[in-house]
């Protein structure tokens, strides 16, 4: 363990689980209910963005690793009881997984803070607790999605009906700015309806998902239902998006990469969802409340160190309140606390990288 990391863990008195996760020095991918290495043996480094020190290494997945993960997900969809499970059973298990996350909330927040540079105060409340509540919400939908019957406008005593079925294996590709939250957003709904998932976290922020698989496995997640491949998007992510065994692709990231993902998914006519972001201006007219302008601007532009795809990119203020707004905003920004992500007093952590 890097001396800087050891000092930080001691300074902020992290949980034993966080300490053990980092002390391992290396974490494996999760495929078919087991933690496994890449067939290549290659690894990538995960660094703490607040100081550049090495946290852990993880496997660099190859196309063969992705093939294995998709195969395990296909088997879990077709051969395991997951997709055929009664909706109430899936709901109960998903609620159990959410309870397991709640029991490990502090550790999840600590790993997310170190991995992505998030201020732990907001990370615990927004990222972790938000993910837990979202999973619980989606768990409830498992028992509430129904088909329909309709009388047909044709001769005879006939009717039509719809039966909603799980689409199959979902390939999910997650960005670095919301590693845990985005992963849960992409996992919860497919799992609720009986799909299985192969998820690729961003190369630089895989820690919370690998730890999540530890606690979900202990909580009873069936083998192959969720599989995690780590490594480069250009290799693992690209192959996952175009894999013929994937029935639905969900991608969040940049527009240029999103175009490539969409093209790859359409090669085998997979369903595809692309969330490509885009920042927007904020506008304040002469009758606007300046305190509210300042609070909204500070939150919009600087939350998560400004690394939000829906962040306010600029502020247009009516000339009659321009100077007063500018001075109030400057005072607000002077009150920001930049510091270690694990420090509860920190309100803004580092940028994810120098790039």
Secondary structure, 3 states (H helix, E strand, C coil): CCHHHHHHHHHCCCCHHHHHHHHCCEECEEECCEEECCCCCCEEEEECCCCCCEEEEEECCCHHHHHHHHHHHHHHHHCCCCCCCCHHHHHHHHHHHHHHHHHCHHHHHHHHHHHHCCCHHHHHHHHHHHHHHHHHHHHHHCCCCCCEEEECCCCCCCEEEECCCCCCEEEEECCCCCHHHHHHHHHHHHHHHCCEEEEECCCCCCHHHHHHHHHHHHHCCCCCCEEECCCCHHHHHHHHHCCCCCCEEEEECCHHHHHHHHHHHHCCCCEEEEECCCCEEEEECCCCCHHHHHHHHHHHHHHHHHCCCCCEEEEEECHHHHHHHHHHHHHHHHCCCECCCCCCCCCECCCCCCC
